């Protein structure tokens, strides 16, 4: 990137930045991207992990937003069926709840219509008996029935990395652990950035004709450096999710339910666990490492026990958690839940383009709007012309499985390939679900690394996944692997605890770390493991 000027430099390697890099590169822009942490380490690995149509935006009369994000779900699913899957969601109708029977029925019907939902996934209204049959854990006393509709579950961190890999495959230059320390100007116009490699300490100057600030919760930090943080500003709110073992919370069915204070919360089964969230509270603490507090944990447990009273969940049942920050646009006098989730674009006098707000589901459309703006400006300045957006038809990395309709058959065949290599069915399924059409590249490493697996003390599937992560997914620290490339710190914390030491030792050997550096990486991972399971007393 420092070698020759770029057409576009993107600051921020979350889902928005990754989407912009993919769109820009496919339209012929020479594109670079820098991320100060790991790809997706901020908000993009800490969401509710749903590509969802935003039913609650109907309540806020944001019809255009519902229509756009609703249609986007199907596109994301088609282009990455290995990291996105349809999930029927049950909306229990409770006496005195947010939505009555008529409002639920009409709301879901409008939702289907606005979002262009396909016939097989349109809403169904359920009787009380049918609602309880689908989810016996629901409270019976105030239950009147249910609405049944489809959302899409995703692995947000992997969606980000697969988008980034798709951009890199097409020639985009993307680097994690590269922090913008300084903005560089010529005659008052932004021309480049000074970047520090957070792993080596080296400094690089990168020049680009256009620079986009897609830094999520940090966009105002970049705007401050540019001296252009005027007018609208970010309003950060925090969302916390708890993870409970499926044996203790044996949810059969994803539920979107009322809390005692009138908010709505999700409870979703995933990989033998159930996760519940989210909170929505104003936040002004550490941006890099927001944590669950005792109050966050107790709020979610109270909500879960209100809707599923037979469980009697306690703090001891919480295995793990994650906390994410929503970078919303501030509006005077509005509570966190009332703030719009719409994205906004700011153009500074220096030429810096900032995109703020928005949602995971709308990342592709946000990218399209930004790249339309960038190509429009470049066309005006030098007469060059660029094609329109085609990312609605671009398979993400790992998504080349014959489309969503063929994914099941593809996965079954690939799992058999994995079993033929000596993996258990569960190990093979996990690799196929995580890597999609890149599973073969992990299986290839299984074939080549048997001896090394014995030497390192890592199971073959873990070592092959780690090696693939280092070779092809820019894994640079144990946190990258255990938190974002596998999701283990959230969904299988015992697995992360079990393999953290041999995995770190393997990385130390690969990267030539000193014992002190390896120890420091392990210590940082231990802090994350501790904080995922243990709440802070307060912010």
Secondary structure, DSSP 8 states (H G I E B T S, - for coil): --SS-EEEEEE--SHHHHHHHHHHHHTT--EEEE-SSSTT-SGGGSS-SEE---HHHHHTT-HHHHHHHHHHHHHHHHH-TTTEEEEEEEEEEETTSSS-HHHHHHHHHHHHHHHT--GGG--EEE-HHHHHHH-TTS-STTEEEEEEEEEEEE-HHHHHHHHHHHHHHTT-EEESSEEEEEEEEETTEEEEEEEEETTT--EEEEEEEEEEE--GGGHHHHHHHHT---SS-EEEEEEEEEEEETTTS--SSEEEEE-TTS-EEEEEEETTEEEEE---EE--S-SS----BHHHHHHHHHHHHHHSTTT---GGGEEEEEEEEEEEE--TT--GGGS---EEEEE-TTS-EEEEE--GGGHHHHHHHHHHHHHHHHHHHH--------GGG---TT--SS-GGGHHHHHHHHHHHHHHTT--HHHHHHHHHHHGGGHHHHHHHHHH-HHHHHHHT--HHHHHHHHHHHHHS---SHHIIIIIIS-HHHH-HHHHHHHHHHHHHHHHHHHT--HHHHHHHHHHHHHHHHHHHS-BS--
